[in-house]
């Protein structure tokens, strides 16, 4: 077979293609769905009509909430009193976090007011306390069909919500809504071209492209066929005319490198997974030039209409870039749930990386480590922390008993640029993804995740409360970044186990420098209830055992302080 790198110059209607042919591996000869088949397998159109007040008589029940030593999750689409709203549904969540105030987050989703109808709207919720509690005001545009929510945030903390809609003639367009100045209300939105399965990413590099808003979508269902890409270079006030994307990609995502370079990944013509890159997209004075496309061997292909998600995707392709100052800076990573080609597996989470800016790719690596080829790993989702840690989550049927579709949330991470990964960790109980369908046989098409140096912040849907609802999840891996200097606060860490606990728990902490150490327990009101350590200690690891039997049941916080550095972790005391 032959593989190509293409360079497309787009400006004033001119497209010039330069193709360089060279031999590569033969995986692209094995095909999944082609472009038209993918388009026919999935597109969002209105079906049921809007019924005003269809949620008026919805009841209330306890919202689901869970916390362990590494994972906290809580329901987002809740009532004003924090209760589950019965008989509604929510899926396809996307999350954005304010870089100027990480306690401030927004999650958007497809909101179904009643499971008797598949009419969906642009739902959203927000938090100002780091995800512990959420407010669900309702939908952005009541009574208007909206789907495929994608959220992001700019460097100043302004939120953006890209939402797909379709008119009576099934013409698809996207509109981008915005929250500015630390508020909680969306503006009226701006027309942003678009089409089905759009994705959006905003440049937060601080360079010449900072604030640029990029989006692409499936060209087959485009508002401006054959165009499938647009950008805004004025902080989302206007969006440029559509252009085509080299490789005609779909079912994917975008990422921005440390120098403002733009990457897009998705399924292409005959290659299952392809990446295209533009260096000029960041420059408002330049046309968008696609520098090249390169095929990524994940030993599999993206697909839809699978048993676990009958009218939805197995998952979309994810791309992200290491923007740290460590040895992985500039590395490009791709991850996706794919149907395997070499072993006939219905779904594995596969990973590959590039160390040369996307020109070439490593051999594929399987992240899930279950035995056999019968389990389905779906909705594989990846994000990269500023310090270079790579986080991956997925749904996994390996624990299913009786019904083979029952799925649990799993997690793994890498601290060495994807060379090795931690053992698969089960984060949630198994649940039935077919429960609570709102007259549409799927649990959406994707999850979404954003990582910081301490945690991975996940927007996900599940049926753990017996219905299909949207959740925020915070994954806090117990890591030590060996690339940091000894005086860096990233090496200040604290964990406790078991957590939750009935009484005794062992606290393990690391301090980056020798000095005066204070470790205390606080209640939820910020009052110190017990001091555990108050003395000079050497840098390194320390442990202490605490018996919480004397305290009331509930949530507490360990607070570790060394000089000007502090670190906090939760402790749950249960009956």
ABEGO torsion letter per residue (X at the ends): XBBBBBBBBBBGGBBBBBBBBBBBBAAAABBBBBAAAAAAABBBBBBBBBBBGAAAABBBBBBBBBBBAABBBBBABBBAAGBBBBGBBBBGBBBBBBAABAABBBBBBBBBABAABABBBBBBBBBAAGGABBBBAEBABBGBBBBGBBBBBBAAGBBBBBBBBBBAAGBBBBBBBBBBGGBABBBAEBBAEEEBGBBBBBBAAGBAABGBBBBBBBAABBAAOABABBBBAAGGABBBBBBBBBGGBBGBBBBBBAAGBBBBBEBBBABABBBBBBAAAABAABBBBBABBBBBBAGEBBBBGBAABAABBAEBBBBBBBABABAABGBBBBBBBBBBAAAGBAEBBBBBBBAAGGABBBBBBBABABBEAABBBBGBBBBBBAAGBBBBBBBBAAABBGBAABBBBBBBBBAAGGABBBBBBBABBBBBAABGBBGBBBAEABBBBBBBAABBBBBBBBAAAGBBBBBBBBBBBBBBBAABBAABAAABBBBBOBOBBABBBBBBBBBABBEBBBBBBBBAAGBBABBABBBBBBBEBBBBBBBAAABBBEBBBBBBBBEABBBBBBBBBBX
